[in-house]
Amino acid sequence: MGQSGKETADVIVIGSGIGGLTTAALLQERGFSTLVFEKNRFPGGSCSSFSRQGYTFDAGASVFYGFSDDDRSGTLNLHTRIFRKLGIQVETIPDPVQIHFHLPGGFNIPACYSRDAFIDRLVSRFPHEAQGIRKFYDELEDVYRILSSLPAGSLEDIVHLGEVGLHHPLMTVSLAMKTFRSMGRTARKFISDRELLSFIDMEAYSWALQDAVSTPLVNAGICLADRHHGGINYPVGGSGAIPSALCRGIEKFGGRVRFQAEVSSVIIENGIARGVRLSDGSEHFARAVVSNATIWDTFERLVGDPRFSVPKNRFLCSPSWFQLYLGVDASVIPAEFFVHHILVDDWKSYSSPGGTIYFSAPSILDPSLAPQGKHTIHAFVTAEAEEWDRFSRGSDAYREAKDALAASVISRTERILPGLSKAVELKVLASPLTHERYLNRYKGSYGPLLKPGQNILQKPQNSTPVGNLYLAGDSTFPGQGVIAVTYSGVSCASYIARKLGKPLDYLG
Ligand SMILES: Cc1cc2nc3c(=O)[nH]c(=O)nc-3n(C[C@H](O)[C@H](O)[C@H](O)COP(=O)(O)OP(=O)(O)OC[C@H]3O[C@@H](n4cnc5c(N)ncnc54)[C@H](O)[C@@H]3O)c2cc1C
């Protein structure tokens, strides 16, 4: 049916980010009819790929967890389990290092797949903290051990909670006790060296965009322990291979994904979501509506009823990004260079806009992403939308501001890649305005962050104050990151399936 015609489904999903697609795929496989509306011509949102002049770039995410094909590493290999359920193959390449950190004072450390190698390197830099290092990373290991032995489900689903509690009583109690703990406070119990604590802040900041004290221990247990178990694996063809495979899974079971279909509002009658209205005016109806947009975009734009506005002080709004997508001559990348890097010049400003440089060169793992003799580089720094709002797109001033910031990021990156500025053959730049416009994300934000003192259970779950309207994606528990939003999609699908009377099986 064309986009202007009325379509119905059991579940309509607004947005084809990984959270939305995961929800749709699992529900569709279970026998519910699903319909995904995506404003762009491609799926994946912050986990999509785009191509220019023979280069394929990851629009956002490049470091992927959850692809271990060894189920003995636990239940956190969600991508493997979901694709197995869908009967879809996604080929991946193992990455020996999560991130190579280049820190002030000549402190460099690769977070290797081998946990022993990583701990040994840390201990050799901080021998006086050997015991504290082991105790802290053992705590993360403990969280990982608990989480990876529990099946994924919704914390709002009483039946799921009951089953988990019944079959894993000790793990459940232990996890409940750790839920309220912070990564940074746990580190401070064992470690006092300031440089080491700064590194642990950076470990948190690398994905959470907050220091370790503001980061829940539970989140840290997933990312910083799973890198040594399931490991980091890169999808062949780039990040867009993941949403493409989820779309194939949805369509394989009869679901529909409509591109260039922007939802302008959720149709709500008497406090109950009945469907969605697209920007072409067409209306589509469902028993449940899932928004994969951010919590602010969902309630301020798509719901638009002041009774459901998100209180301004409920969360912190994380910054956005300034991003460089570079095609470079391969000779600038030395042999044995790792794929993912983080550069910090100064501990005082690492969390200020532009303070930390994130860098990935995924064509090192997958040469198909770049023409022969070339590499793709994705480098990015945090940036505030407010700083860029004064520019009109297409203006000289906007172009000059982007070029100036890009030149500074490239020049700072030359400390790990001498000659980079001369090796650049293609340069695509994206400001917070780009991020906001392409993905409909409020202020181009990375998403809501917990305020100091809040715990992870204060993140929104999938249900909302509007009946039959649900959220999936990085505004919801557990938060940002592709594996996290995948969890949110599993949780959302499980909760809806239970509500609609046909519960999902656990991911085997
Ligand atoms: C620069 C950057 C680097 C990152 N690096 C990593 C990394 O290395 N590893 C990692 O795990 N995570 C990383 N992340 C985070 C991760 O990519 C995100 O947390 C995750 O992909 C967000 O998924 P989501 O489901 O919340 O939806 P999003 O990715 O936000 O997608 C939402 C989708 O909904 C669509 N949409 C929104 N509104 C509408 C509407 N009204 N109508 C129709 N469609 C709509 C959008 O177009 C978009 O496609 C990174 C993010 C960024 C920005």
The ligand as an ORCA input file, in Angstrom:
! r2SCAN-3c Opt
* xyz 0 1
  C      28.753      9.851     17.014
  C      28.202      8.669     17.738
  C      29.041      7.604     18.026
  C      28.543      6.495     18.693
  N      29.381      5.424     18.922
  C      28.866      4.301     19.461
  C      29.648      3.110     19.507
  O      30.793      3.085     19.039
  N      29.084      2.001     20.055
  C      27.802      1.987     20.523
  O      27.329      0.941     20.989
  N      27.032      3.099     20.469
  C      27.523      4.235     19.929
  N      26.737      5.344     19.807
  C      25.384      5.332     20.403
  C      24.382      4.532     19.588
  O      24.630      4.709     18.219
  C      22.976      5.013     19.938
  O      22.781      5.013     21.353
  C      21.910      4.119     19.323
  O      22.207      3.758     18.000
  C      20.577      4.857     19.389
  O      19.565      4.015     18.916
  P      18.040      4.375     19.075
  O      17.281      3.104     18.886
  O      17.793      5.120     20.332
  O      17.632      5.313     17.857
  P      18.295      6.407     16.907
  O      19.604      5.942     16.429
  O      18.162      7.757     17.483
  O      17.297      6.300     15.676
  C      15.992      6.800     15.719
  C      15.420      6.726     14.322
  O      14.108      7.247     14.345
  C      13.917      8.089     13.213
  N      12.889      9.049     13.570
  C      12.923      9.941     14.597
  N      11.778     10.648     14.621
  C      11.004     10.179     13.620
  C       9.719     10.506     13.158
  N       8.984     11.474     13.722
  N       9.213      9.834     12.101
  C       9.929      8.842     11.503
  N      11.189      8.514     11.900
  C      11.704      9.162     12.951
  C      15.271      8.707     12.979
  O      15.406      9.159     11.654
  C      16.190      7.538     13.289
  O      16.422      6.744     12.157
  C      27.187      6.460     19.109
  C      26.340      7.525     18.805
  C      26.823      8.607     18.113
  C      25.882      9.727     17.754
*
